Amino acid sequence: MPTSVPAGRLRYVYAVCRPLDAPPPAGRTGVAGAPPRQLEHHGLVAVVADAPERDFTEAPLRAHLEDLDWLTATATATARAHQTVAERTAREDAWQRALISSVNEQVASPWPELM
């Protein structure tokens, strides 16, 4: 399981929960079509996926807020993908979902694998 974010990508966080009994099924996708996966740390799991910097860093997000076509298509698809992954995770174990999505750049963190 990779612990670093590939260049040009960010880490999208869906939920933090107890370790799940099994990894997400193959073929499941989330935000931007990326497959969710688990990152374990000190007895907890973050359900995460990579997300493209071109859409999810501060400057592009600000620009996208002025683009109604992008908001209609991408923001709606992102919200639906987030909800689908979060709901499937909730069915598998007790959890705490990220109600507002979190997209993180690689920075120092108490949970280094998450960043």
C-alpha positions as CSV (number, residue, x, y, z in Angstrom):
1,M,0.0,0.0,0.0
2,P,1.6,3.3,-1.0
3,T,2.2,5.8,1.7
4,S,3.2,8.8,-0.4
5,V,1.1,10.9,-2.8
6,P,2.2,10.8,-6.4
7,A,3.4,14.0,-8.0
8,G,0.5,16.1,-9.2
9,R,-1.9,14.4,-6.8
10,L,-3.4,15.1,-3.4
11,R,-4.9,12.8,-0.8
12,Y,-8.7,12.9,-0.5
13,V,-10.0,11.7,2.9
14,Y,-13.4,10.1,3.1
15,A,-13.5,8.7,6.6
16,V,-11.6,7.7,9.7
17,C,-12.6,4.5,11.3
18,R,-11.5,1.4,13.1
19,P,-9.7,-1.1,10.8
20,L,-12.1,-2.7,8.3
21,D,-12.3,-6.4,8.0
22,A,-11.4,-6.2,4.3
23,P,-10.0,-3.7,1.9
24,P,-12.5,-1.9,-0.4
25,P,-13.6,-4.2,-3.2
26,A,-11.7,-4.0,-6.5
27,G,-13.3,-1.8,-9.1
28,R,-14.9,0.6,-6.5
29,T,-14.1,4.2,-7.4
30,G,-14.6,7.5,-5.7
31,V,-13.7,11.1,-6.3
32,A,-12.1,11.7,-9.7
33,G,-12.5,8.0,-10.5
34,A,-9.7,7.0,-8.1
35,P,-10.1,3.8,-6.1
36,P,-10.4,4.3,-2.3
37,R,-7.9,2.5,0.0
38,Q,-7.1,2.2,3.6
39,L,-4.1,3.8,5.5
40,E,-3.6,2.4,8.9
41,H,-2.1,4.3,11.8
42,H,-2.2,3.6,15.6
43,G,-5.2,1.4,15.4
44,L,-7.3,3.6,13.1
45,V,-7.8,3.6,9.4
46,A,-8.2,6.6,7.0
47,V,-10.2,5.7,3.9
48,V,-8.5,7.8,1.2
49,A,-7.9,8.2,-2.5
50,D,-5.6,10.3,-4.7
51,A,-7.2,13.5,-6.2
52,P,-5.8,15.7,-8.9
53,E,-4.1,18.9,-7.9
54,R,-5.4,20.6,-11.1
55,D,-8.9,20.6,-9.5
56,F,-8.5,20.4,-5.8
57,T,-5.8,22.9,-4.7
58,E,-6.8,26.4,-3.5
59,A,-6.2,28.4,-6.7
60,P,-8.1,26.0,-9.1
61,L,-11.0,25.6,-6.6
62,R,-11.3,29.4,-6.4
63,A,-11.4,29.6,-10.2
64,H,-13.9,26.7,-10.4
65,L,-16.3,28.5,-8.1
66,E,-16.8,31.0,-10.9
67,D,-17.4,28.3,-13.5
68,L,-21.0,27.2,-13.3
69,D,-20.4,24.3,-15.8
70,W,-17.6,22.9,-13.6
71,L,-19.7,23.3,-10.5
72,T,-22.6,21.6,-12.0
73,A,-20.7,18.6,-13.3
74,T,-17.6,18.2,-11.1
75,A,-18.8,19.4,-7.8
76,T,-21.9,17.2,-8.0
77,A,-20.0,14.2,-9.1
78,T,-17.5,14.8,-6.3
79,A,-20.2,15.0,-3.7
80,R,-21.9,11.9,-5.0
81,A,-18.7,9.9,-5.1
82,H,-17.8,11.1,-1.5
83,Q,-21.2,10.1,-0.2
84,T,-21.1,6.6,-1.9
85,V,-17.7,5.7,-0.5
86,A,-18.6,7.1,3.0
87,E,-21.9,5.2,3.0
88,R,-20.2,1.9,2.0
89,T,-17.6,2.4,4.7
90,A,-20.3,3.0,7.2
91,R,-21.9,-0.3,6.4
92,E,-18.7,-2.1,7.1
93,D,-17.8,-0.7,10.5
94,A,-18.3,2.0,13.0
95,W,-16.7,5.2,11.7
96,Q,-16.4,8.9,11.6
97,R,-16.9,10.2,8.1
98,A,-15.5,13.4,6.9
99,L,-18.7,15.4,6.4
100,I,-16.9,18.1,4.6
101,S,-14.2,16.6,2.3
102,S,-10.6,17.0,3.1
103,V,-7.9,17.2,0.4
104,N,-4.4,17.4,1.7
105,E,-1.0,18.2,0.3
106,Q,2.1,16.5,1.6
107,V,3.0,18.4,4.8
108,A,4.2,17.4,8.2
109,S,1.4,15.6,10.1
110,P,0.9,13.5,13.2
111,W,-0.4,10.9,10.7
112,P,2.3,11.1,8.0
113,E,0.8,8.4,5.8
114,L,-2.4,10.5,5.5
115,M,-0.5,13.5,4.1
